[in-house]
């Protein structure tokens, strides 16, 4: 029986393997909303070095310009349609109210309050501070309030942190992940979140290290319009790229001069 589990050292290796599987070893060809896709169901990808969080490919590298803009929107907790549209006009066609974005992950994690008046991020952090072995450090992205007719239904369902053997592990479950226009940007953000959480826990757990990043996706897919893009990309190498390590927490902190002068801050602020 074919395994749906991949263990890779880097995002570059993971992306190459996932792309190859979608081109030649997919489970289904189907057409959600009338758009033909190749699809693998319930794919699991583990990255053992989450610092290796980008890649370069001569045909299809992630857009650094867009990635940086998206990261700034996320880390600032922004959910403004106007600001998201400045990063990409794609967002203009998604908003339910012509004002905000449902899939503004930073807003969902760092600003949106639950019924107990806390954020997803603070809940997960406090769970780990109270119990180093906690199994409750959950971040909810998609929630019941999103279950309506909408073009902006968050693709990420939840994330879960665990500390085991003095290493911080992070697992994300996504209901849907587009190999060309989603995976490029989702993996880096989630692996950067690991560094942010590690920073917030170091005062209590000074020897805490990063562990493994695990990505579980219900529908990993490739749209028909992108078949040739991925096939051409696979004829080139996928080179590891490392975003500068986070040493000053960027969450709701982008205007802090100390953050701006950090290596990650300089990278994020660059064009």
KEBA-350948 format. One record per residue (C-alpha): z, x, y; residue in one letter; residue number from 1. Coordinates in nm, 4 decimals, always signed. Example, Ala and Ser with C-alpha at 12.3 -4.5 7.8 and 13.67 -1.06 7.14 Angstrom:
BEGIN
{z +0.7800, x +1.2300, y -0.4500, resn A, resi 1} $
{z +0.7140, x +1.3670, y -0.1060, resn S, resi 2} $
//
This chain:
BEGIN
{z +0.0000, x +0.0000, y +0.0000, resn X, resi 1} $
{z -0.0934, x +0.1323, y +0.3433, resn X, resi 2} $
{z +0.1968, x +0.2309, y +0.5615, resn X, resi 3} $
{z +0.2265, x +0.0887, y +0.9130, resn X, resi 4} $
{z +0.4595, x +0.3720, y +1.0132, resn X, resi 5} $
{z +0.3495, x +0.6828, y +1.2030, resn X, resi 6} $
{z +0.5764, x +0.9736, y +1.2898, resn X, resi 7} $
{z +0.4354, x +1.2055, y +1.5557, resn X, resi 8} $
{z +0.5788, x +1.4857, y +1.7646, resn X, resi 9} $
{z +0.4004, x +1.3907, y +2.0860, resn X, resi 10} $
{z +0.2403, x +1.0989, y +2.2670, resn X, resi 11} $
{z -0.0897, x +1.2873, y +2.2460, resn X, resi 12} $
{z -0.0724, x +1.2949, y +1.8667, resn X, resi 13} $
{z +0.0407, x +0.9326, y +1.8515, resn X, resi 14} $
{z -0.2383, x +0.8073, y +2.0745, resn X, resi 15} $
{z -0.5049, x +0.9927, y +1.8776, resn X, resi 16} $
{z -0.3786, x +0.8493, y +1.5494, resn X, resi 17} $
{z -0.3460, x +0.4946, y +1.6829, resn X, resi 18} $
{z -0.6951, x +0.5054, y +1.8315, resn X, resi 19} $
{z -0.8425, x +0.6282, y +1.5055, resn X, resi 20} $
{z -0.6693, x +0.3514, y +1.3108, resn X, resi 21} $
{z -0.7993, x +0.0820, y +1.5439, resn X, resi 22} $
{z -1.1551, x +0.2097, y +1.5205, resn X, resi 23} $
{z -1.1805, x +0.2446, y +1.1438, resn X, resi 24} $
{z -0.8736, x +0.1007, y +0.9740, resn X, resi 25} $
{z -0.7850, x -0.2197, y +1.1560, resn X, resi 26} $
{z -0.6366, x -0.5281, y +0.9897, resn X, resi 27} $
{z -0.8332, x -0.8034, y +1.1614, resn X, resi 28} $
{z -1.1138, x -0.8835, y +1.3988, resn X, resi 29} $
{z -1.0053, x -1.1890, y +1.5936, resn X, resi 30} $
{z -1.0553, x -1.3459, y +1.9364, resn X, resi 31} $
{z -0.7402, x -1.4478, y +2.1277, resn X, resi 32} $
{z -0.8414, x -1.6462, y +2.4389, resn X, resi 33} $
{z -1.2057, x -1.5890, y +2.3379, resn X, resi 34} $
{z -1.1962, x -1.2067, y +2.3714, resn X, resi 35} $
{z -1.2919, x -1.0194, y +2.0540, resn X, resi 36} $
{z -1.0490, x -0.7498, y +1.9387, resn X, resi 37} $
{z -0.9778, x -0.5156, y +1.6520, resn X, resi 38} $
{z -0.6113, x -0.5496, y +1.5648, resn X, resi 39} $
{z -0.3310, x -0.3938, y +1.3615, resn X, resi 40} $
{z -0.0248, x -0.6090, y +1.3046, resn X, resi 41} $
{z +0.3326, x -0.4747, y +1.3049, resn X, resi 42} $
{z +0.2544, x -0.1106, y +1.3741, resn X, resi 43} $
{z +0.5449, x +0.1321, y +1.4116, resn X, resi 44} $
{z +0.5138, x +0.4649, y +1.5933, resn X, resi 45} $
{z +0.7915, x +0.7231, y +1.6201, resn X, resi 46} $
{z +0.7722, x +1.0104, y +1.8699, resn X, resi 47} $
{z +1.0164, x +1.2882, y +1.7862, resn X, resi 48} $
{z +0.9818, x +1.4705, y +2.1216, resn X, resi 49} $
{z +0.9969, x +1.2058, y +2.3964, resn X, resi 50} $
{z +0.9563, x +1.4744, y +2.6639, resn X, resi 51} $
{z +0.5939, x +1.5045, y +2.5467, resn X, resi 52} $
{z +0.5054, x +1.1811, y +2.7213, resn X, resi 53} $
{z +0.1458, x +1.2122, y +2.8473, resn X, resi 54} $
{z -0.1879, x +1.3425, y +2.7232, resn X, resi 55} $
{z -0.5188, x +1.4691, y +2.8527, resn X, resi 56} $
{z -0.8509, x +1.3651, y +2.7032, resn X, resi 57} $
{z -1.1834, x +1.4553, y +2.8606, resn X, resi 58} $
{z -1.3179, x +1.1036, y +2.8050, resn X, resi 59} $
{z -1.0148, x +0.8779, y +2.8485, resn X, resi 60} $
{z -0.6979, x +1.0205, y +3.0025, resn X, resi 61} $
{z -0.4353, x +0.7941, y +3.1585, resn X, resi 62} $
{z -0.4956, x +0.7411, y +3.5311, resn X, resi 63} $
{z -0.2213, x +0.9480, y +3.6950, resn X, resi 64} $
{z -0.2779, x +0.7725, y +4.0258, resn X, resi 65} $
{z -0.2110, x +0.4302, y +3.8758, resn X, resi 66} $
{z +0.0686, x +0.5535, y +3.6476, resn X, resi 67} $
{z +0.2589, x +0.6964, y +3.9443, resn X, resi 68} $
{z +0.2152, x +0.3773, y +4.1456, resn X, resi 69} $
{z +0.3329, x +0.1652, y +3.8547, resn X, resi 70} $
{z +0.6350, x +0.3891, y +3.7969, resn X, resi 71} $
{z +0.7299, x +0.3634, y +4.1636, resn X, resi 72} $
{z +0.7055, x -0.0149, y +4.1468, resn X, resi 73} $
{z +0.9176, x -0.0207, y +3.8322, resn X, resi 74} $
{z +1.1864, x +0.2241, y +3.9439, resn X, resi 75} $
{z +1.2202, x +0.0465, y +4.2797, resn X, resi 76} $
{z +1.2774, x -0.2881, y +4.1058, resn X, resi 77} $
{z +0.9800, x -0.4395, y +4.2906, resn X, resi 78} $
{z +0.8218, x -0.7675, y +4.1758, resn X, resi 79} $
{z +0.6016, x -0.8352, y +4.4796, resn X, resi 80} $
{z +0.2471, x -0.9463, y +4.3973, resn X, resi 81} $
{z +0.1252, x -0.7889, y +4.7202, resn X, resi 82} $
{z +0.2650, x -0.4496, y +4.6260, resn X, resi 83} $
{z +0.1463, x -0.4645, y +4.2648, resn X, resi 84} $
{z -0.2022, x -0.5590, y +4.3841, resn X, resi 85} $
{z -0.2088, x -0.2458, y +4.6001, resn X, resi 86} $
{z -0.1657, x -0.0451, y +4.2800, resn X, resi 87} $
{z -0.4382, x -0.2420, y +4.0977, resn X, resi 88} $
{z -0.6350, x -0.5539, y +4.1866, resn X, resi 89} $
{z -0.5924, x -0.6552, y +3.8218, resn X, resi 90} $
{z -0.2513, x -0.7995, y +3.9065, resn X, resi 91} $
{z -0.3977, x -1.0471, y +4.1577, resn X, resi 92} $
{z -0.5250, x -1.2737, y +3.8809, resn X, resi 93} $
{z -0.1907, x -1.2981, y +3.6993, resn X, resi 94} $
{z +0.0746, x -1.4294, y +3.9368, resn X, resi 95} $
{z +0.2082, x -1.7811, y +3.8755, resn X, resi 96} $
{z +0.3265, x -1.8398, y +4.2316, resn X, resi 97} $
{z +0.0957, x -1.6057, y +4.4276, resn X, resi 98} $
{z +0.4069, x -1.4180, y +4.5380, resn X, resi 99} $
{z +0.5711, x -1.2442, y +4.2431, resn X, resi 100} $
{z +0.4879, x -1.0760, y +3.9101, resn X, resi 101} $
{z +0.6583, x -1.1797, y +3.5839, resn X, resi 102} $
{z +0.5839, x -0.8481, y +3.4126, resn X, resi 103} $
{z +0.7555, x -0.6390, y +3.6800, resn X, resi 104} $
{z +0.9615, x -0.4424, y +3.4291, resn X, resi 105} $
{z +1.1791, x -0.2712, y +3.6890, resn X, resi 106} $
{z +1.2787, x -0.6017, y +3.8456, resn X, resi 107} $
{z +1.3576, x -0.7466, y +3.5017, resn X, resi 108} $
{z +1.5746, x -0.4470, y +3.4109, resn X, resi 109} $
{z +1.7375, x -0.3354, y +3.7348, resn X, resi 110} $
{z +1.7593, x -0.6400, y +3.9644, resn X, resi 111} $
{z +1.7258, x -0.9697, y +3.7794, resn X, resi 112} $
{z +2.0770, x -1.0977, y +3.7042, resn X, resi 113} $
{z +2.1650, x -1.2786, y +3.3830, resn X, resi 114} $
{z +2.4030, x -1.5748, y +3.3660, resn X, resi 115} $
{z +2.6958, x -1.3307, y +3.3549, resn X, resi 116} $
{z +2.5876, x -1.1713, y +3.6843, resn X, resi 117} $
{z +2.4801, x -0.8389, y +3.5401, resn X, resi 118} $
{z +2.1444, x -0.6685, y +3.4906, resn X, resi 119} $
{z +1.9853, x -0.5749, y +3.1604, resn X, resi 120} $
{z +2.0221, x -0.2072, y +3.2459, resn X, resi 121} $
{z +2.3922, x -0.2291, y +3.3313, resn X, resi 122} $
{z +2.4622, x -0.4334, y +3.0197, resn X, resi 123} $
{z +2.3037, x -0.1680, y +2.7970, resn X, resi 124} $
{z +2.4739, x +0.1182, y +2.9804, resn X, resi 125} $
{z +2.8185, x -0.0434, y +2.9692, resn X, resi 126} $
{z +2.7739, x -0.1228, y +2.5995, resn X, resi 127} $
{z +2.7240, x +0.2469, y +2.5268, resn X, resi 128} $
{z +3.0049, x +0.3583, y +2.7587, resn X, resi 129} $
{z +3.2476, x +0.1228, y +2.5868, resn X, resi 130} $
{z +3.1389, x +0.2168, y +2.2355, resn X, resi 131} $
{z +2.9355, x +0.5268, y +2.1545, resn X, resi 132} $
{z +2.8277, x +0.3608, y +1.8287, resn X, resi 133} $
{z +2.7314, x +0.0294, y +1.9904, resn X, resi 134} $
{z +2.4519, x -0.1818, y +1.8463, resn X, resi 135} $
{z +2.4511, x -0.4102, y +2.1514, resn X, resi 136} $
{z +2.2735, x -0.1907, y +2.4090, resn X, resi 137} $
{z +1.9781, x -0.4281, y +2.4386, resn X, resi 138} $
{z +1.7320, x -0.4655, y +2.7268, resn X, resi 139} $
{z +1.5570, x -0.8034, y +2.7317, resn X, resi 140} $
{z +1.2148, x -0.8174, y +2.8982, resn X, resi 141} $
{z +1.0474, x -1.1365, y +2.7764, resn X, resi 142} $
{z +1.2939, x -1.4264, y +2.8015, resn X, resi 143} $
{z +1.2906, x -1.8073, y +2.7576, resn X, resi 144} $
{z +1.2088, x -1.8560, y +3.1254, resn X, resi 145} $
{z +0.8693, x -1.6958, y +3.0582, resn X, resi 146} $
{z +0.7795, x -1.9454, y +2.7864, resn X, resi 147} $
{z +0.5353, x -2.1538, y +2.9857, resn X, resi 148} $
{z +0.1640, x -2.1625, y +3.0450, resn X, resi 149} $
{z +0.1033, x -1.8354, y +3.2256, resn X, resi 150} $
{z -0.1408, x -1.5458, y +3.2428, resn X, resi 151} $
{z +0.1545, x -1.3139, y +3.3045, resn X, resi 152} $
{z +0.3580, x -1.3386, y +2.9836, resn X, resi 153} $
{z +0.5518, x -1.0088, y +2.9513, resn X, resi 154} $
{z +0.4184, x -0.8018, y +2.6630, resn X, resi 155} $
{z +0.7495, x -0.6269, y +2.5971, resn X, resi 156} $
{z +1.0149, x -0.8271, y +2.4151, resn X, resi 157} $
{z +1.3153, x -0.5949, y +2.4098, resn X, resi 158} $
{z +1.4384, x -0.2370, y +2.4023, resn X, resi 159} $
{z +1.7419, x -0.1071, y +2.2131, resn X, resi 160} $
{z +1.9433, x +0.2126, y +2.2704, resn X, resi 161} $
{z +2.1542, x +0.3805, y +2.0031, resn X, resi 162} $
{z +2.3626, x +0.6976, y +2.0114, resn X, resi 163} $
{z +2.3805, x +0.8652, y +1.6742, resn X, resi 164} $
{z +2.4842, x +1.2260, y +1.6012, resn X, resi 165} $
{z +2.5108, x +1.2850, y +1.9759, resn X, resi 166} $
{z +2.1471, x +1.1888, y +2.0353, resn X, resi 167} $
{z +2.0193, x +0.8943, y +2.2395, resn X, resi 168} $
{z +1.7488, x +0.7007, y +2.0560, resn X, resi 169} $
{z +1.5375, x +0.4222, y +2.2046, resn X, resi 170} $
{z +1.3352, x +0.1555, y +2.0262, resn X, resi 171} $
{z +1.0987, x -0.0861, y +2.2009, resn X, resi 172} $
{z +0.9468, x -0.3986, y +2.0486, resn X, resi 173} $
{z +0.6264, x -0.5341, y +2.2032, resn X, resi 174} $
{z +0.4529, x -0.8563, y +2.1050, resn X, resi 175} $
{z +0.1169, x -0.7218, y +2.2286, resn X, resi 176} $
{z -0.0212, x -0.3812, y +2.3280, resn X, resi 177} $
{z -0.3741, x -0.3014, y +2.4484, resn X, resi 178} $
{z -0.4642, x +0.0486, y +2.3327, resn X, resi 179} $
{z -0.6755, x +0.1276, y +2.6393, resn X, resi 180} $
{z -0.5044, x -0.0505, y +2.9297, resn X, resi 181} $
{z -0.1469, x -0.0809, y +2.8069, resn X, resi 182} $
{z -0.0425, x +0.1975, y +2.5719, resn X, resi 183} $
{z -0.1389, x +0.4653, y +2.8297, resn X, resi 184} $
{z +0.1296, x +0.3429, y +3.0684, resn X, resi 185} $
{z +0.3911, x +0.1735, y +2.8504, resn X, resi 186} $
{z +0.4830, x +0.4769, y +2.6400, resn X, resi 187} $
{z +0.5460, x +0.7112, y +2.9373, resn X, resi 188} $
{z +0.7643, x +0.4557, y +3.1171, resn X, resi 189} $
{z +0.9757, x +0.3826, y +2.8115, resn X, resi 190} $
{z +1.0249, x +0.7503, y +2.7329, resn X, resi 191} $
{z +1.1247, x +0.8126, y +3.0953, resn X, resi 192} $
{z +1.3817, x +0.5330, y +3.0624, resn X, resi 193} $
{z +1.5439, x +0.7393, y +2.7884, resn X, resi 194} $
{z +1.5971, x +1.0230, y +3.0349, resn X, resi 195} $
{z +1.7393, x +0.7830, y +3.2939, resn X, resi 196} $
{z +1.9905, x +0.6395, y +3.0490, resn X, resi 197} $
{z +2.0855, x +0.9858, y +2.9280, resn X, resi 198} $
{z +2.1621, x +1.0888, y +3.2889, resn X, resi 199} $
{z +2.3860, x +0.7864, y +3.3385, resn X, resi 200} $
{z +2.5817, x +0.8618, y +3.0225, resn X, resi 201} $
{z +2.6279, x +1.2379, y +3.0630, resn X, resi 202} $
{z +2.9534, x +1.2096, y +3.2572, resn X, resi 203} $
{z +3.1212, x +1.0510, y +2.9552, resn X, resi 204} $
{z +2.9075, x +1.2193, y +2.6886, resn X, resi 205} $
{z +2.8308, x +1.5634, y +2.8410, resn X, resi 206} $
{z +2.6545, x +1.6970, y +2.5311, resn X, resi 207} $
{z +2.4274, x +1.3954, y +2.4806, resn X, resi 208} $
{z +2.0670, x +1.4880, y +2.3962, resn X, resi 209} $
{z +1.7481, x +1.2851, y +2.3732, resn X, resi 210} $
{z +1.6685, x +1.1644, y +2.0251, resn X, resi 211} $
{z +1.3581, x +0.9814, y +1.9057, resn X, resi 212} $
{z +1.1458, x +0.7132, y +2.0665, resn X, resi 213} $
{z +1.0287, x +0.4355, y +1.8333, resn X, resi 214} $
{z +0.7638, x +0.1828, y +1.9353, resn X, resi 215} $
{z +0.7149, x -0.1362, y +1.7343, resn X, resi 216} $
{z +0.4210, x -0.3568, y +1.8268, resn X, resi 217} $
{z +0.3347, x -0.6925, y +1.6703, resn X, resi 218} $
{z -0.0306, x -0.6792, y +1.7792, resn X, resi 219} $
{z -0.1780, x -0.3393, y +1.8597, resn X, resi 220} $
{z -0.5355, x -0.4041, y +1.9607, resn X, resi 221} $
{z -0.8598, x -0.2781, y +2.1062, resn X, resi 222} $
{z -1.0925, x -0.5045, y +2.3030, resn X, resi 223} $
{z -1.4604, x -0.5106, y +2.2134, resn X, resi 224} $
{z -1.5527, x -0.3891, y +2.5631, resn X, resi 225} $
{z -1.3569, x -0.0690, y +2.4900, resn X, resi 226} $
{z -1.4820, x +0.0149, y +2.1403, resn X, resi 227} $
{z -1.7255, x +0.2801, y +2.2639, resn X, resi 228} $
{z -1.4683, x +0.4301, y +2.5032, resn X, resi 229} $
{z -1.2234, x +0.5024, y +2.2233, resn X, resi 230} $
{z -1.4942, x +0.6200, y +1.9832, resn X, resi 231} $
{z -1.6124, x +0.8744, y +2.2426, resn X, resi 232} $
{z -1.2545, x +0.9797, y +2.3253, resn X, resi 233} $
{z -1.1930, x +1.0578, y +1.9596, resn X, resi 234} $
{z -1.4705, x +1.3163, y +1.9692, resn X, resi 235} $
{z -1.2581, x +1.5174, y +2.2147, resn X, resi 236} $
{z -0.9139, x +1.6679, y +2.1766, resn X, resi 237} $
{z -0.5895, x +1.5072, y +2.2923, resn X, resi 238} $
{z -0.3820, x +1.7656, y +2.4756, resn X, resi 239} $
{z -0.0082, x +1.7338, y +2.5297, resn X, resi 240} $
{z +0.1056, x +1.6806, y +2.8895, resn X, resi 241} $
{z +0.4687, x +1.6804, y +3.0020, resn X, resi 242} $
{z +0.5864, x +1.4816, y +3.3023, resn X, resi 243} $
{z +0.8535, x +1.6901, y +3.4829, resn X, resi 244} $
{z +1.1995, x +1.6175, y +3.3469, resn X, resi 245} $
{z +1.4171, x +1.3717, y +3.5366, resn X, resi 246} $
{z +1.7241, x +1.5428, y +3.6824, resn X, resi 247} $
{z +1.8055, x +1.2910, y +3.9591, resn X, resi 248} $
{z +1.8008, x +0.9252, y +3.8551, resn X, resi 249} $
{z +1.5057, x +0.7438, y +4.0177, resn X, resi 250} $
{z +1.6313, x +0.3899, y +3.9501, resn X, resi 251} $
{z +1.6617, x +0.2090, y +4.2866, resn X, resi 252} $
{z +1.6832, x +0.5585, y +4.4331, resn X, resi 253} $
{z +1.3287, x +0.6577, y +4.5296, resn X, resi 254} $
{z +1.4101, x +0.7126, y +4.8981, resn X, resi 255} $
{z +1.6983, x +0.9478, y +4.8299, resn X, resi 256} $
{z +1.6026, x +1.2927, y +4.9725, resn X, resi 257} $
{z +1.7702, x +1.4648, y +4.6783, resn X, resi 258} $
{z +1.5524, x +1.2672, y +4.4387, resn X, resi 259} $
{z +1.2366, x +1.3280, y +4.6443, resn X, resi 260} $
{z +1.3004, x +1.7029, y +4.6289, resn X, resi 261} $
{z +1.3487, x +1.7047, y +4.2523, resn X, resi 262} $
{z +1.0585, x +1.8139, y +4.0349, resn X, resi 263} $
{z +1.0039, x +1.4631, y +3.9039, resn X, resi 264} $
{z +1.0342, x +1.3213, y +4.2553, resn X, resi 265} $
{z +0.7698, x +1.5613, y +4.3844, resn X, resi 266} $
{z +0.5404, x +1.4753, y +4.0937, resn X, resi 267} $
{z +0.5896, x +1.1028, y +4.1468, resn X, resi 268} $
{z +0.5246, x +1.1321, y +4.5190, resn X, resi 269} $
{z +0.2104, x +1.3382, y +4.4728, resn X, resi 270} $
{z -0.1389, x +1.1914, y +4.4720, resn X, resi 271} $
//
